[in-house]
Amino acid sequence: MPKVSAYTLFHTEACHLCEQAQAIIATLDIDYALQDICDDDVLAERYGVRIPVLRNQEDGSELDWPFDREQLQQFTGV
């Protein structure tokens, strides 16, 4: 059975804010999966003006952009 990532980062290709979020996430070595919202109409509707958004897969909580490393640490507990 494939391992499910603890977090999902909702993004789109060529989104400079999404790239910034990924760079911050990388500094904390957080296990996350990327989900392009353009692949799904429901996700595009929900996250279209909010991306990047990091979602905790366990409890459904979400961290909207903009966030910094400190806010990310508080959100993830890392």
Beta strands, then each sheet from edge to edge (+ up, - down):
strand 1: 7-11
strand 2: 32-36
strand 3: 53-56
strand 4: 62-64
sheet 1: 2+ 1+ 3- 4+
end
